[in-house]
């Protein structure tokens, strides 16, 4: 068995690299990954101008944070980041298509929207998602954001969306202030609601809640993705106290698969 020298160990590049996509080829690779996860795995109805890619009118305004496998030379995880200044040029945040956010938009400080997060099915462990989190935390530090926000998805169970049951599993202090006035544009219709919790709270939403995020208002029904979206708001001050334990601490462990969020 060949012995690896100490010099080779020190100079060997890391397996996973997290970076902001700087060219169209890497952005297309992220959009292809999104298509595989959202359309092929989840069965989402995407309105993309190009087959095999998940592209919408928000993408050109965003920064695309990706995890790149340097051994296989492919994008294996991604999330898109829409800063408040980018949203101003676009004229809206993605979340505004699902929620009324006047109270959120009036908050003092900088806002960053996180969305379209997904990980390749072959890599759904703690290392890749922790790499995304660490890259996101660095991005937040560089741009001095005060809040993170986005839509976290909960898939229906066999009987439908267990809105009440899921919300009962969220602690009282994990709900945002009612004064923010967040409400869904398309509430989950009564005929799609059920009382039995057959899906539970997805691991990704659980991770947000552990980091100090809060669920604001009632969920929205995303018909194209057939998911129940909840609006999530995280004040960075609450995140900073938990950063090392939850973001860095998970880096060398392998946890349960992390689902996609739209």
C-alpha positions as a LaTeX table, in Angstrom:
\begin{tabular}{lrrr}
\hline
Residue & $x$ (\AA) & $y$ (\AA) & $z$ (\AA) \\
\hline
Unk1 & 0.00 & 0.00 & 0.00 \\
Unk2 & 1.58 & 3.35 & $-1.03$ \\
Unk3 & 2.43 & 5.80 & 1.71 \\
Unk4 & 1.18 & 9.36 & 1.28 \\
Unk5 & 3.87 & 11.85 & 2.25 \\
Unk6 & 3.18 & 14.71 & 4.64 \\
Unk7 & 3.89 & 17.16 & 1.80 \\
Unk8 & 1.23 & 15.50 & $-0.38$ \\
Unk9 & $-1.30$ & 15.70 & 2.45 \\
Unk10 & $-0.62$ & 19.40 & 3.01 \\
Unk11 & $-0.88$ & 20.32 & $-0.67$ \\
Unk12 & $-3.87$ & 18.16 & $-1.55$ \\
Unk13 & $-6.86$ & 20.42 & $-2.35$ \\
Unk14 & $-10.02$ & 20.08 & $-0.25$ \\
Unk15 & $-12.69$ & 17.77 & $-1.63$ \\
Unk16 & $-15.44$ & 20.40 & $-1.46$ \\
Unk17 & $-15.06$ & 24.06 & $-2.33$ \\
Unk18 & $-17.76$ & 26.64 & $-1.59$ \\
Unk19 & $-17.85$ & 29.74 & $-3.79$ \\
Unk20 & $-20.02$ & 32.27 & $-5.54$ \\
Unk21 & $-20.45$ & 31.15 & $-9.17$ \\
Unk22 & $-18.48$ & 33.62 & $-11.28$ \\
Unk23 & $-19.27$ & 32.34 & $-14.79$ \\
Unk24 & $-22.33$ & 31.24 & $-16.72$ \\
Unk25 & $-21.15$ & 27.62 & $-16.95$ \\
Unk26 & $-21.18$ & 27.19 & $-13.18$ \\
Unk27 & $-24.53$ & 28.97 & $-12.87$ \\
Unk28 & $-25.94$ & 26.61 & $-15.51$ \\
Unk29 & $-24.58$ & 23.65 & $-13.54$ \\
Unk30 & $-26.42$ & 24.92 & $-10.45$ \\
Unk31 & $-29.62$ & 25.39 & $-12.47$ \\
Unk32 & $-29.27$ & 21.85 & $-13.83$ \\
Unk33 & $-28.92$ & 20.51 & $-10.28$ \\
Unk34 & $-32.01$ & 22.45 & $-9.24$ \\
Unk35 & $-33.92$ & 20.95 & $-12.16$ \\
Unk36 & $-32.94$ & 17.40 & $-11.20$ \\
Unk37 & $-33.99$ & 17.93 & $-7.59$ \\
Unk38 & $-37.11$ & 20.04 & $-8.03$ \\
Unk39 & $-38.56$ & 18.72 & $-11.30$ \\
Unk40 & $-37.31$ & 15.14 & $-11.52$ \\
Unk41 & $-37.30$ & 14.22 & $-7.82$ \\
Unk42 & $-40.05$ & 16.41 & $-6.40$ \\
Unk43 & $-42.24$ & 16.60 & $-9.50$ \\
Unk44 & $-42.40$ & 20.39 & $-9.45$ \\
Unk45 & $-43.92$ & 22.20 & $-12.40$ \\
Unk46 & $-41.19$ & 24.59 & $-13.50$ \\
Unk47 & $-41.72$ & 27.42 & $-15.97$ \\
Unk48 & $-38.21$ & 27.46 & $-17.40$ \\
Unk49 & $-37.31$ & 28.77 & $-20.86$ \\
Unk50 & $-34.68$ & 26.02 & $-21.27$ \\
Unk51 & $-35.23$ & 22.26 & $-20.92$ \\
Unk52 & $-33.27$ & 20.53 & $-18.18$ \\
Unk53 & $-32.60$ & 23.77 & $-16.30$ \\
Unk54 & $-34.47$ & 25.57 & $-13.52$ \\
Unk55 & $-34.36$ & 29.20 & $-14.66$ \\
Unk56 & $-36.65$ & 32.06 & $-13.73$ \\
Unk57 & $-36.66$ & 35.83 & $-13.97$ \\
Unk58 & $-35.03$ & 36.21 & $-10.54$ \\
Unk59 & $-31.86$ & 34.28 & $-11.33$ \\
Unk60 & $-30.02$ & 37.09 & $-13.22$ \\
Unk61 & $-30.27$ & 39.36 & $-10.17$ \\
Unk62 & $-28.94$ & 36.80 & $-7.66$ \\
Unk63 & $-25.59$ & 35.55 & $-6.46$ \\
Unk64 & $-25.39$ & 31.75 & $-6.73$ \\
Unk65 & $-23.57$ & 30.06 & $-3.86$ \\
Unk66 & $-22.39$ & 26.58 & $-4.86$ \\
Unk67 & $-20.52$ & 23.64 & $-3.37$ \\
Unk68 & $-18.15$ & 22.16 & $-5.95$ \\
Unk69 & $-16.73$ & 18.63 & $-5.78$ \\
Unk70 & $-13.11$ & 19.08 & $-6.89$ \\
Unk71 & $-12.65$ & 15.33 & $-7.40$ \\
Unk72 & $-15.61$ & 14.86 & $-9.72$ \\
Unk73 & $-15.61$ & 18.42 & $-11.09$ \\
Unk74 & $-19.30$ & 19.04 & $-10.55$ \\
Unk75 & $-21.68$ & 21.26 & $-8.59$ \\
Unk76 & $-23.24$ & 19.18 & $-5.81$ \\
Unk77 & $-25.06$ & 21.80 & $-3.76$ \\
Unk78 & $-26.36$ & 25.30 & $-4.31$ \\
Unk79 & $-28.48$ & 28.11 & $-2.99$ \\
Unk80 & $-29.27$ & 31.47 & $-4.51$ \\
Unk81 & $-28.88$ & 34.73 & $-2.60$ \\
Unk82 & $-30.90$ & 37.85 & $-3.33$ \\
Unk83 & $-29.63$ & 40.94 & $-1.52$ \\
Unk84 & $-31.91$ & 43.87 & $-0.75$ \\
Unk85 & $-30.08$ & 46.06 & $-3.30$ \\
Unk86 & $-30.52$ & 43.35 & $-5.97$ \\
Unk87 & $-34.20$ & 43.01 & $-5.07$ \\
Unk88 & $-34.58$ & 46.77 & $-5.43$ \\
Unk89 & $-33.32$ & 46.55 & $-9.03$ \\
Unk90 & $-35.61$ & 43.59 & $-9.71$ \\
Unk91 & $-38.54$ & 45.29 & $-8.00$ \\
Unk92 & $-39.34$ & 42.50 & $-5.51$ \\
Unk93 & $-38.13$ & 39.58 & $-3.45$ \\
Unk94 & $-39.14$ & 36.06 & $-4.49$ \\
Unk95 & $-40.98$ & 35.65 & $-1.18$ \\
Unk96 & $-43.32$ & 38.50 & $-2.12$ \\
Unk97 & $-44.92$ & 36.21 & $-4.71$ \\
Unk98 & $-46.09$ & 34.01 & $-1.81$ \\
Unk99 & $-46.46$ & 36.33 & 1.19 \\
Unk100 & $-47.55$ & 39.84 & 2.07 \\
Unk101 & $-44.35$ & 41.29 & 3.55 \\
Unk102 & $-44.94$ & 44.99 & 4.21 \\
Unk103 & $-43.94$ & 44.60 & 7.85 \\
Unk104 & $-40.79$ & 42.67 & 6.96 \\
Unk105 & $-39.71$ & 45.17 & 4.32 \\
Unk106 & $-40.13$ & 48.00 & 6.83 \\
Unk107 & $-37.64$ & 46.46 & 9.28 \\
Unk108 & $-34.51$ & 48.57 & 9.86 \\
Unk109 & $-31.32$ & 47.04 & 8.50 \\
Unk110 & $-30.27$ & 44.91 & 5.56 \\
Unk111 & $-32.20$ & 41.90 & 4.24 \\
Unk112 & $-30.87$ & 38.82 & 2.44 \\
Unk113 & $-33.24$ & 36.30 & 0.86 \\
Unk114 & $-32.10$ & 32.68 & 0.62 \\
Unk115 & $-33.85$ & 30.28 & $-1.74$ \\
Unk116 & $-33.73$ & 27.40 & $-4.23$ \\
Unk117 & $-31.46$ & 25.47 & $-1.84$ \\
Unk118 & $-30.74$ & 21.88 & $-2.81$ \\
Unk119 & $-28.10$ & 19.15 & $-2.60$ \\
Unk120 & $-27.38$ & 16.36 & $-5.09$ \\
Unk121 & $-28.99$ & 13.10 & $-4.01$ \\
Unk122 & $-25.60$ & 11.38 & $-3.76$ \\
Unk123 & $-24.25$ & 13.95 & $-1.27$ \\
Unk124 & $-27.03$ & 14.56 & 1.23 \\
Unk125 & $-25.02$ & 14.57 & 4.40 \\
Unk126 & $-23.82$ & 17.07 & 6.94 \\
Unk127 & $-20.56$ & 17.93 & 5.16 \\
Unk128 & $-22.12$ & 19.48 & 2.04 \\
Unk129 & $-24.92$ & 21.33 & 3.79 \\
Unk130 & $-22.45$ & 22.61 & 6.40 \\
Unk131 & $-20.26$ & 23.87 & 3.56 \\
Unk132 & $-23.23$ & 25.82 & 2.21 \\
Unk133 & $-23.98$ & 27.21 & 5.68 \\
Unk134 & $-20.37$ & 28.27 & 6.19 \\
Unk135 & $-20.30$ & 29.98 & 2.79 \\
Unk136 & $-23.57$ & 31.71 & 3.61 \\
Unk137 & $-22.23$ & 32.89 & 6.98 \\
Unk138 & $-19.15$ & 34.36 & 5.29 \\
Unk139 & $-21.35$ & 36.11 & 2.72 \\
Unk140 & $-23.45$ & 37.58 & 5.54 \\
Unk141 & $-20.34$ & 38.89 & 7.28 \\
Unk142 & $-18.97$ & 40.45 & 4.09 \\
Unk143 & $-22.19$ & 42.34 & 3.35 \\
Unk144 & $-23.28$ & 43.16 & 6.93 \\
Unk145 & $-26.81$ & 41.82 & 6.73 \\
Unk146 & $-29.20$ & 42.15 & 9.65 \\
Unk147 & $-31.78$ & 39.54 & 8.58 \\
Unk148 & $-32.00$ & 36.35 & 6.54 \\
Unk149 & $-35.36$ & 35.37 & 5.12 \\
Unk150 & $-36.88$ & 32.82 & 2.79 \\
Unk151 & $-39.55$ & 30.20 & 2.15 \\
Unk152 & $-39.06$ & 26.77 & 3.73 \\
Unk153 & $-41.09$ & 23.96 & 2.17 \\
Unk154 & $-43.06$ & 21.18 & 3.85 \\
Unk155 & $-44.33$ & 18.39 & 1.59 \\
Unk156 & $-47.82$ & 16.95 & 2.11 \\
Unk157 & $-48.39$ & 13.54 & 3.65 \\
Unk158 & $-50.74$ & 10.93 & 2.12 \\
Unk159 & $-53.75$ & 12.68 & 3.68 \\
Unk160 & $-52.77$ & 16.23 & 2.79 \\
Unk161 & $-51.13$ & 19.19 & 4.54 \\
Unk162 & $-51.12$ & 18.88 & 8.34 \\
Unk163 & $-50.99$ & 22.64 & 8.90 \\
Unk164 & $-52.27$ & 22.64 & 12.47 \\
Unk165 & $-50.30$ & 19.56 & 13.52 \\
Unk166 & $-47.05$ & 20.92 & 12.11 \\
Unk167 & $-47.55$ & 24.31 & 13.74 \\
Unk168 & $-48.22$ & 22.62 & 17.10 \\
Unk169 & $-44.69$ & 21.17 & 16.88 \\
Unk170 & $-43.16$ & 24.65 & 16.62 \\
Unk171 & $-42.36$ & 26.22 & 19.99 \\
Unk172 & $-44.11$ & 29.51 & 20.88 \\
Unk173 & $-40.83$ & 31.46 & 20.83 \\
Unk174 & $-40.11$ & 30.12 & 17.33 \\
Unk175 & $-42.96$ & 32.17 & 15.86 \\
Unk176 & $-42.29$ & 35.72 & 14.71 \\
Unk177 & $-44.23$ & 38.69 & 16.07 \\
Unk178 & $-47.79$ & 38.95 & 14.76 \\
Unk179 & $-47.18$ & 42.70 & 14.38 \\
Unk180 & $-45.04$ & 41.95 & 11.32 \\
Unk181 & $-48.28$ & 41.08 & 9.53 \\
Unk182 & $-46.92$ & 38.26 & 7.36 \\
Unk183 & $-49.77$ & 36.47 & 5.58 \\
Unk184 & $-49.93$ & 34.09 & 2.61 \\
Unk185 & $-51.01$ & 35.19 & $-0.84$ \\
Unk186 & $-52.45$ & 31.70 & $-1.40$ \\
Unk187 & $-53.36$ & 30.04 & 1.93 \\
Unk188 & $-53.43$ & 26.26 & 2.06 \\
Unk189 & $-57.01$ & 25.50 & 0.93 \\
Unk190 & $-59.32$ & 23.76 & 3.39 \\
Unk191 & $-59.73$ & 20.73 & 1.13 \\
Unk192 & $-55.96$ & 20.10 & 1.20 \\
Unk193 & $-55.63$ & 20.38 & 4.99 \\
Unk194 & $-55.68$ & 17.44 & 7.37 \\
Unk195 & $-55.21$ & 16.91 & 11.09 \\
Unk196 & $-52.81$ & 13.98 & 11.00 \\
Unk197 & $-49.10$ & 14.86 & 10.95 \\
Unk198 & $-47.66$ & 12.36 & 8.46 \\
Unk199 & $-44.63$ & 14.38 & 7.34 \\
Unk200 & $-43.36$ & 16.25 & 10.37 \\
Unk201 & $-41.02$ & 19.22 & 10.27 \\
Unk202 & $-38.31$ & 18.74 & 7.59 \\
Unk203 & $-34.68$ & 18.64 & 8.81 \\
Unk204 & $-33.81$ & 21.86 & 7.00 \\
Unk205 & $-36.58$ & 23.83 & 8.73 \\
Unk206 & $-35.55$ & 22.23 & 12.01 \\
Unk207 & $-32.01$ & 23.45 & 11.40 \\
Unk208 & $-33.24$ & 27.00 & 10.78 \\
Unk209 & $-35.26$ & 26.90 & 14.00 \\
Unk210 & $-32.29$ & 25.63 & 16.01 \\
Unk211 & $-30.25$ & 28.55 & 14.67 \\
Unk212 & $-32.82$ & 30.98 & 16.02 \\
Unk213 & $-35.05$ & 31.53 & 12.98 \\
Unk214 & $-38.75$ & 32.23 & 13.44 \\
Unk215 & $-41.77$ & 31.18 & 11.40 \\
Unk216 & $-43.92$ & 34.17 & 10.53 \\
Unk217 & $-47.65$ & 33.87 & 9.84 \\
Unk218 & $-49.63$ & 31.08 & 8.23 \\
Unk219 & $-48.22$ & 28.92 & 5.39 \\
Unk220 & $-48.71$ & 29.46 & 1.68 \\
Unk221 & $-49.64$ & 26.74 & $-0.80$ \\
Unk222 & $-47.18$ & 26.64 & $-3.68$ \\
Unk223 & $-49.21$ & 24.87 & $-6.35$ \\
Unk224 & $-46.32$ & 24.45 & $-8.81$ \\
Unk225 & $-44.20$ & 22.64 & $-6.23$ \\
Unk226 & $-47.19$ & 21.17 & $-4.33$ \\
Unk227 & $-45.65$ & 22.11 & $-1.01$ \\
Unk228 & $-46.66$ & 24.14 & 2.00 \\
Unk229 & $-44.24$ & 27.06 & 2.28 \\
Unk230 & $-43.64$ & 28.81 & 5.58 \\
Unk231 & $-41.97$ & 32.21 & 5.73 \\
Unk232 & $-38.83$ & 32.10 & 7.84 \\
Unk233 & $-37.03$ & 35.12 & 9.32 \\
Unk234 & $-33.68$ & 34.96 & 11.09 \\
Unk235 & $-32.22$ & 37.98 & 12.85 \\
Unk236 & $-28.45$ & 37.76 & 12.48 \\
Unk237 & $-27.90$ & 38.67 & 16.13 \\
Unk238 & $-29.70$ & 35.44 & 17.07 \\
Unk239 & $-27.59$ & 33.47 & 14.58 \\
Unk240 & $-24.22$ & 34.78 & 15.72 \\
Unk241 & $-24.59$ & 33.28 & 19.20 \\
Unk242 & $-25.13$ & 29.85 & 17.67 \\
Unk243 & $-22.82$ & 30.03 & 14.63 \\
Unk244 & $-19.81$ & 28.01 & 15.78 \\
Unk245 & $-21.79$ & 25.11 & 17.28 \\
Unk246 & $-24.30$ & 24.66 & 14.44 \\
Unk247 & $-22.43$ & 25.78 & 11.32 \\
Unk248 & $-18.84$ & 24.78 & 12.01 \\
Unk249 & $-19.54$ & 21.95 & 14.44 \\
Unk250 & $-21.39$ & 19.89 & 11.81 \\
Unk251 & $-18.62$ & 20.19 & 9.25 \\
Unk252 & $-17.04$ & 16.77 & 9.73 \\
Unk253 & $-20.18$ & 14.77 & 10.49 \\
Unk254 & $-22.68$ & 13.04 & 8.28 \\
Unk255 & $-26.31$ & 13.61 & 9.21 \\
Unk256 & $-29.67$ & 12.68 & 7.69 \\
Unk257 & $-30.49$ & 13.82 & 4.17 \\
Unk258 & $-31.43$ & 17.47 & 3.81 \\
Unk259 & $-34.45$ & 18.13 & 1.57 \\
Unk260 & $-34.72$ & 20.94 & $-0.93$ \\
Unk261 & $-36.52$ & 24.19 & $-0.25$ \\
Unk262 & $-38.00$ & 26.38 & $-2.93$ \\
\hline
\end{tabular}
